[in-house]
Amino acid sequence: MKTKKLTILSAFAKDKVIDKKRGVISIKRGGPAFYLLDIFKKEKVSFNLITPSLTEVEILITKDGEIGRVKKKSKIQKIDFSKIKTPFIIISTILNEFKLNGISSFQGKIFLDIQGHVRNGRQFGGKKFFSPPKEITSSVFCLKGTKEELKYIPKIWLNQQKQKILIVTKGKLGCETFISGKKFKIKPEKQIITSGTVGAGDVFFAYTISKILKTNDILKSVAYALKRTSEFLLSKK
């Protein structure tokens, strides 16, 4: 059997898309796991998936984009990180579906999308502060979040992460990437302006990781992911 390279800790969702004037306009499968798996399959990255029960999410369409809230949470799942033998883990959640205590027992590299941990879930677009213990912050190899999301974690962690890998996404403007304390600005080849951005962050992170696993080149991987994410957004338009 082919050895898996990556363990994915992520959640699926039933997305109910709502327009204020028209009401419910669609119900579809979603969640970060939905988008991550699609990209890793396309990129031929072998993986194991650990996922909790289905989460139910409501997504409200506004003039500024799409914002969500959690209608039904999944049960929080305990993970024995010492038993995960793949060299890489990606953690991308809707809320806090996984207990992260014991994470330091994992011997490989961890990619963490901060999105779910700073989402309060109760109100559309709501955020909460996330201040994890040192065991968690010191275990993260690569942290990714939007400029807005990263305001909700301690500055000391943010600064420490810049000495490893930190990816700050800025929508149509591209992203800032910090590698070993050095800052790099990477812009997409062309700006895609669209209100339909659900899944774009997960698609970007998946393409970034898939390329890092193949090339170990962070900047080329981020640039590749921006290009592919632009294609994803164009397909949604």
ABEGO torsion letter per residue (X at the ends): XBBBABBBBBBBBBBBBBBAAAEBABBBBBEAAAAAAAAAAAAGBBBBBBBBBBBBBBBBBBAAEBBBBBABBBBBBBBBAAABABABBBBBBABBABBABGAAABABBBBBBAAAAABAGABBGBBBBBBBBAAAAAABABBBBBAAAAAABBAAAAAAAAABBBBBBAEAAEBBBBBGGBBBBBBBABBBBBABABGAAAAAAAAAAAAAAAAGBAAAAAAAAAAAAAAAAAAAX
